[in-house]
Amino acid sequence: MKIKTGIIGAGILGLAIAYKIREAEPDTEIYLFDKESGPGMHQSGRNSGVLHCGLSYEPGSLKAHLAVSGIREMVEFCRKNGIDHELCGKVVVASGEREERVLEDLAQRGAANGLKGLTFLSSSELEKREPHVKASAALFVPEEGIVDYKGVMGALASRILENGGNIAYNTRIGGCAVKRNREFIVIAGKREFVVDRLINCAGLHADQVYQSCTNMERPLRIVPFRGEYLRLKPDAEYLVNHLVYPVPDPAYPFLGVHFTRMIHGGREVGPNAVLAFKREGYSWRDFSFKDSLDTIAAPGFREFLKRNFHFAAREFSSSLFKSSFLEKARHLIPDITADQLEPGQTGVRAQAIENTGVLAMDFRIVSDGSQVHVLNAPSPGATASLAIAGYIVKNYIHLN
Ligand SMILES: Cc1cc2nc3c(=O)[nH]c(=O)nc-3n(C[C@H](O)[C@H](O)[C@H](O)COP(=O)(O)OP(=O)(O)OC[C@H]3O[C@@H](n4cnc5c(N)ncnc54)[C@H](O)[C@@H]3O)c2cc1C
């Protein structure tokens, strides 16, 4: 008997899982659902386009493990499918003693995660690589890179369709019901699909989909953090050669405002991390009473805000005032001026928060055997998508 697998969400993760299941179990029937008109319209199509190699993540964590194996797998996939990518390396820069100590820790973390070729640059080496960056210490990470994630998603979608899988766009899943023993009815408006197993990769809505499919309280709540970018005007692109990152604040899962050379040209600076009033709220104008209430009512949210008020206020300020954003950029490249920047894209991170008010630092996947829910897969989720998919297939799917 053919197993039918339903996957909610055609972001990079849902696509990677559909692709991997077909590889492992060629007989399975795949039904991939997305509420939008094409793949990757949210996080996966609105990110920095960076291939993260595993520098900052806690050794032993899923993020560390799956970023390190994930970047290799992603690069191999890009090579095989002719997708633009480049392992251009990045520099992480520190200013002052406190940041230098964090940078040392970061280098040790990277080494513990198995990264190769991590090197502290002398000031002349930094100047050769990134002449406009000012720092008291700089770590070069050669394995980091840039990629065309939209190209990756296009290739994954093509492979799924070529292998007989089904992708239903414009299909919002409102809930599911258990039919008999193992079967689920997946409900999309007036349409119903019967599947044997269900995988939730709904990104910004993953916790809500969890609740509607299990009828259980959400173990984590998604809090949307908008990431805004500015773009360097063409005549200012000379300021950045490759990837330039600040030392991240270890208390947060965000990497800080950085400079990125995009794979198809152009330079971006960002993203900040602004609490959004709508899960898919890409600008200040986007407000959802329902989403805001859901965030405020989240068990840990008020505790989070109490403990992180200064962080939240700083990020709000960087959204409201270009000067405040510019200050973050100038921390890395002091010479940059406001008139060298123009508005860029925005994305919203699906960042899960624990009921205790702590941001979930690691990827989180929960399963009861026949349903698998990906409840936290923020950055480096795109880099690691194929590895996360492999991990789910190996650990949570009982193959036929
Ligand atoms: C600003 C920003 C910068 C980032 N930078 C990087 C980076 O440089 N490198 C990196 O590796 N990672 C980065 N990330 C993280 C990365 O983009 C995510 O980890 C990854 O895209 C998550 O993929 P996903 O498929 O889980 O989610 P998504 O891409 O959000 O996909 C979820 C899909 O589910 C669909 N959906 C939701 N609810 C339903 C429903 N009820 N029915 C049907 N469909 C539904 C949505 O339409 C969406 O297409 C960044 C993220 C952001 C936001």
The ligand as an SDF file (V2000), in Angstrom:
LIG
                    3D

 53 58  0  0  0  0  0  0  0  0999 V2000
   15.2910   38.2050    7.8680 C   0  0  0  0  0  0  0  0  0  0  0  0
   15.7530   36.7840    7.8310 C   0  0  0  0  0  0  0  0  0  0  0  0
   17.0830   36.4910    7.4940 C   0  0  0  0  0  0  0  0  0  0  0  0
   17.5170   35.1650    7.4680 C   0  0  0  0  0  0  0  0  0  0  0  0
   18.7700   34.8780    6.9890 N   0  0  0  0  0  0  0  0  0  0  0  0
   19.1300   33.5820    6.8260 C   0  0  0  0  0  0  0  0  0  0  0  0
   20.3560   33.2440    6.1830 C   0  0  0  0  0  0  0  0  0  0  0  0
   21.0680   34.1090    5.6740 O   0  0  0  0  0  0  0  0  0  0  0  0
   20.7130   31.9410    6.1150 N   0  0  0  0  0  0  0  0  0  0  0  0
   19.9340   30.9410    6.6290 C   0  0  0  0  0  0  0  0  0  0  0  0
   20.3250   29.7720    6.5680 O   0  0  0  0  0  0  0  0  0  0  0  0
   18.7360   31.2290    7.2000 N   0  0  0  0  0  0  0  0  0  0  0  0
   18.3160   32.5020    7.2860 C   0  0  0  0  0  0  0  0  0  0  0  0
   17.0940   32.8140    7.8090 N   0  0  0  0  0  0  0  0  0  0  0  0
   16.2580   31.7200    8.2940 C   0  0  0  0  0  0  0  0  0  0  0  0
   15.5930   30.9540    7.1800 C   0  0  0  0  0  0  0  0  0  0  0  0
   15.0660   31.8250    6.2060 O   0  0  0  0  0  0  0  0  0  0  0  0
   14.5110   30.0590    7.7850 C   0  0  0  0  0  0  0  0  0  0  0  0
   15.1270   29.2240    8.7470 O   0  0  0  0  0  0  0  0  0  0  0  0
   13.8530   29.1580    6.7530 C   0  0  0  0  0  0  0  0  0  0  0  0
   13.4590   29.9040    5.6310 O   0  0  0  0  0  0  0  0  0  0  0  0
   12.6450   28.4660    7.3620 C   0  0  0  0  0  0  0  0  0  0  0  0
   11.9780   27.7840    6.3370 O   0  0  0  0  0  0  0  0  0  0  0  0
   10.5180   27.2370    6.5460 P   0  0  0  0  0  0  0  0  0  0  0  0
   10.1960   26.4420    5.3360 O   0  0  0  0  0  0  0  0  0  0  0  0
   10.4520   26.5520    7.8750 O   0  0  0  0  0  0  0  0  0  0  0  0
    9.5850   28.5190    6.7100 O   0  0  0  0  0  0  0  0  0  0  0  0
    8.9070   29.4760    5.6220 P   0  0  0  0  0  0  0  0  0  0  0  0
    9.8190   29.7970    4.5240 O   0  0  0  0  0  0  0  0  0  0  0  0
    8.3380   30.6200    6.3880 O   0  0  0  0  0  0  0  0  0  0  0  0
    7.7430   28.5930    5.0280 O   0  0  0  0  0  0  0  0  0  0  0  0
    6.5450   28.2950    5.7170 C   0  0  0  0  0  0  0  0  0  0  0  0
    5.4650   28.1370    4.6610 C   0  0  0  0  0  0  0  0  0  0  0  0
    4.2760   27.6700    5.2860 O   0  0  0  0  0  0  0  0  0  0  0  0
    3.1810   28.2590    4.6240 C   0  0  0  0  0  0  0  0  0  0  0  0
    2.0270   28.1690    5.5320 N   0  0  0  0  0  0  0  0  0  0  0  0
    1.9100   28.6880    6.7650 C   0  0  0  0  0  0  0  0  0  0  0  0
    0.7090   28.3620    7.2940 N   0  0  0  0  0  0  0  0  0  0  0  0
    0.0700   27.5900    6.3800 C   0  0  0  0  0  0  0  0  0  0  0  0
   -1.2130   26.9530    6.3490 C   0  0  0  0  0  0  0  0  0  0  0  0
   -2.0530   27.0020    7.3880 N   0  0  0  0  0  0  0  0  0  0  0  0
   -1.5550   26.2530    5.2380 N   0  0  0  0  0  0  0  0  0  0  0  0
   -0.7010   26.1850    4.1630 C   0  0  0  0  0  0  0  0  0  0  0  0
    0.5070   26.7790    4.1500 N   0  0  0  0  0  0  0  0  0  0  0  0
    0.8990   27.4690    5.2470 C   0  0  0  0  0  0  0  0  0  0  0  0
    3.6430   29.6850    4.3400 C   0  0  0  0  0  0  0  0  0  0  0  0
    2.9040   30.2730    3.2890 O   0  0  0  0  0  0  0  0  0  0  0  0
    5.1090   29.4600    3.9910 C   0  0  0  0  0  0  0  0  0  0  0  0
    5.3220   29.3430    2.5890 O   0  0  0  0  0  0  0  0  0  0  0  0
   16.6170   34.1150    7.8310 C   0  0  0  0  0  0  0  0  0  0  0  0
   15.2970   34.4290    8.1370 C   0  0  0  0  0  0  0  0  0  0  0  0
   14.8550   35.7290    8.1080 C   0  0  0  0  0  0  0  0  0  0  0  0
   13.4100   36.0060    8.3620 C   0  0  0  0  0  0  0  0  0  0  0  0
  1  2  1  0
  2  3  1  0
  2 52  2  0
  3  4  2  0
  4  5  1  0
  4 50  1  0
  5  6  2  0
  6  7  1  0
  6 13  1  0
  7  8  2  0
  7  9  1  0
  9 10  1  0
 10 11  2  0
 10 12  1  0
 12 13  2  0
 13 14  1  0
 14 15  1  0
 14 50  1  0
 15 16  1  0
 16 17  1  0
 16 18  1  0
 18 19  1  0
 18 20  1  0
 20 21  1  0
 20 22  1  0
 22 23  1  0
 23 24  1  0
 24 25  2  0
 24 26  1  0
 24 27  1  0
 27 28  1  0
 28 29  2  0
 28 30  1  0
 28 31  1  0
 31 32  1  0
 32 33  1  0
 33 34  1  0
 33 48  1  0
 34 35  1  0
 35 36  1  0
 35 46  1  0
 36 37  1  0
 36 45  1  0
 37 38  2  0
 38 39  1  0
 39 40  1  0
 39 45  2  0
 40 41  1  0
 40 42  2  0
 42 43  1  0
 43 44  2  0
 44 45  1  0
 46 47  1  0
 46 48  1  0
 48 49  1  0
 50 51  2  0
 51 52  1  0
 52 53  1  0
M  END
$$$$
